[in-house]
């Protein structure tokens, strides 16, 4: 069964490689993706090697609240991040550099690439985020004696049949994993249903809740000036927007201006290479517009946040926030981040990937709207009632503060796991 997966992975890789080599998210770091690392890339030292993997920038940020507890419980440890996307790599290198010891591109899930990567990195613990179940990587790490944990675990109910079919065909990689740290009980039940050994499955919560609430800092004023926002003026922030949403938001913004002429709109696209397109849309709509990267010299009514790592701080400058990916079929984006900054949060009907967040926030500072018309009505109402805005923002912050703690719970399970020697012997046969 494993041999079938190994062969199939090479065939699939050969077919997809031309696309992977030019696609903007995956075209960088080819040697690292094949398991080859230049001297000095991997952190040296004798402490435990903790390899944490997340597919994208958002996944790495969800892992980041565990860095502190990991260093407390594993003194002298080395924390290495790996990621699949170029955006994730750049974010980790720039924004998380002071908290980690290194960042690399994750190896392709090929028999040779994963073995080379594991041999070079020599992890004591491999932590996989969300749904990152890679059979060859898991097998290679297990053969070398690493503990393997899944954090913020999620198995989509609509994909359970596909997982079962695949695992029956290639062998069940969940049996080689040591910890399943799931977000909710229903997720834990799905993991057990798919073959995860029951004693290894725990419900610990979601680590992304642990780094959401933040207080204003000195840099906020510098960012406000860089965005060209008037001091004290109301700001509608649109975070993590996708293609098709900006046109709707600009239409809503234009309708708000007669009653709220001082209102500014800040648009933070999910992919910053779309900034020029959004700038053009704003100007075509008859609005003045500028880029944050150029400090918005025009003092535009619309500002495009085209830099990385500033969205959370930018949320603190807003009166209220709309989170994108929710008027499209992308399944939503992180609505708890602006809530943690004490801001009322609006979002559209398509939040399939963030159902747990909706459950937490709905009626507690979070407002779901059906379409652009309802968005206009709710924003207009809230801007006219500043006392309600303040109350909803306070409620949102308090809600986020009540759901923290998953990071420390996860780390305590990892401590117990690595205290076992060996974790559990595995069959050496392939």
HELIX and SHEET records of a PDB file:
HELIX    1   1 UNK A    2  UNK A   20  1                                  19    
HELIX    2   2 UNK A   30  UNK A   33  1                                   4    
HELIX    3   3 UNK A   57  UNK A   64  1                                   8    
HELIX    4   4 UNK A   66  UNK A   73  1                                   8    
HELIX    5   5 UNK A   86  UNK A   95  1                                  10    
HELIX    6   6 UNK A   97  UNK A   99  5                                   3    
HELIX    7   7 UNK A  111  UNK A  121  1                                  11    
HELIX    8   8 UNK A  135  UNK A  143  1                                   9    
HELIX    9   9 UNK A  157  UNK A  159  5                                   3    
HELIX   10  10 UNK A  160  UNK A  170  1                                  11    
HELIX   11  11 UNK A  173  UNK A  176  5                                   4    
HELIX   12  12 UNK A  185  UNK A  193  1                                   9    
HELIX   13  13 UNK A  198  UNK A  200  5                                   3    
HELIX   14  14 UNK A  207  UNK A  211  5                                   5    
HELIX   15  15 UNK A  219  UNK A  226  1                                   8    
HELIX   16  16 UNK A  245  UNK A  257  1                                  13    
HELIX   17  17 UNK A  272  UNK A  274  5                                   3    
HELIX   18  18 UNK A  275  UNK A  284  1                                  10    
HELIX   19  19 UNK A  292  UNK A  294  5                                   3    
HELIX   20  20 UNK A  311  UNK A  315  1                                   5    
HELIX   21  21 UNK A  336  UNK A  340  1                                   5    
HELIX   22  22 UNK A  352  UNK A  354  5                                   3    
HELIX   23  23 UNK A  355  UNK A  361  1                                   7    
HELIX   24  24 UNK A  372  UNK A  383  1                                  12    
HELIX   25  25 UNK A  386  UNK A  401  1                                  16    
HELIX   26  26 UNK A  406  UNK A  419  1                                  14    
SHEET    1   A 7 UNK A 102  UNK A 105  0                                        
SHEET    2   A 7 UNK A  78  UNK A  83  1                                        
SHEET    3   A 7 UNK A  49  UNK A  53  1                                        
SHEET    4   A 7 UNK A 125  UNK A 129  1                                        
SHEET    5   A 7 UNK A 147  UNK A 153  1                                        
SHEET    6   A 7 UNK A 179  UNK A 182  1                                        
SHEET    7   A 7 UNK A 201  UNK A 203  1                                        
SHEET    1   B 7 UNK A 289  UNK A 291  0                                        
SHEET    2   B 7 UNK A 302  UNK A 304  1                                        
SHEET    3   B 7 UNK A 264  UNK A 269  1                                        
SHEET    4   B 7 UNK A 235  UNK A 241  1                                        
SHEET    5   B 7 UNK A 320  UNK A 323  1                                        
SHEET    6   B 7 UNK A 344  UNK A 347  1                                        
SHEET    7   B 7 UNK A 366  UNK A 368  1                                        
END                                                                             
